Amino acid sequence: MTQSEARRKDQSLSSLALDPELLAEELAAEADLDPLESIGPDEQTNDSQAVARACDQGLVWLKGGHDDRLQGLRVFCEHRDPRAIPPLMALLDQPCPVERMSAVYALGRNPSPQAVEPLLKLLQADSNAYVRKATAWSLGNFPDAPILNPLIRALQIDVSAVRLWCPGSLAEAGSRSPVKADPAAGQLLQSLRVDSEPVVRSNCIWALGRLFEQLVVPRQQEMVEALVNSLLNDGEASVRDEAKIALEQLEDPGVLARLQTLLDEGFIG
């Protein structure tokens, strides 16, 4: 399953989980693969007692040594428990980037207002790109917090691994109101035009589709033109495909007629 397909299957960022051990292996190997590929939909369980026992044990692990803490972090990447917030916050200062990164993801699964400021500091200043990438993802679970401008800045200047996850979080933040949607869309459109990474451009397209209904008509028109331009001119087939899907999902008769004309005239396949 591609990233865009996975996003369409479950658009809620807060329903995701991950495996800190896999993240640790990725970081240790300095692999090119994205650790967030390990994220999958949260599986519901009817055994509330089993979840409670897991959380109780997770809290014990979070107070242990490095290996125990990673086990505890795994628990709270899968389950929500307000008791975990203080120990997770404390782990944001760990010298080990794997622990910081995993704590950031766990706070994304267990969002608390008190975590916003520390997460924003990590996004802006942590020396490890994996930690910043985790923060870009997790901040999407705090859409009512002042995350818009920091995410815009990260999408402008950070490394590609971080930029990859900024569009989804910008979509979450921008979807709250037209006032937030417009600046989010403005940066997504700019990144769609200039970003060197095809997967970032694809994610910008997906995020723009999420924001469309919140945008004023002139911005909607600008978005449609940008997507048509990507459909016709982007050098990567994956980006062109994402643009086509996004345009179709608008379900606008004029846009659909335009796509049919482009198809009939052989400009698109």
Buried (B, 14 or more C-beta within 10 A) or exposed (E): EEBBEBBBEEEEBBBBBBBBBBBBBBBEEEEEEBBBEBBBEBEEEEEEEEBEEBBEBBBEBBEEEEEBBBBBBBBBBBBBBEBBBEBBBEBBEBEBBBBBBBBBBBBBBBBBEEBBEBBBEBBEEBEBBBBBBBBBBBBBBBBEBEBBEBBBBBBBEBEBBBBBBBBBBBBBBBBBEBEBBBBBBBBBBBBBEEBEBBBBBBBBBBBBBBBBEBBEEEBBEBBBEBBBEBBEEBEBEBBBBBBBBBBEBBEBEEBEEBBEEBEEEEEBE
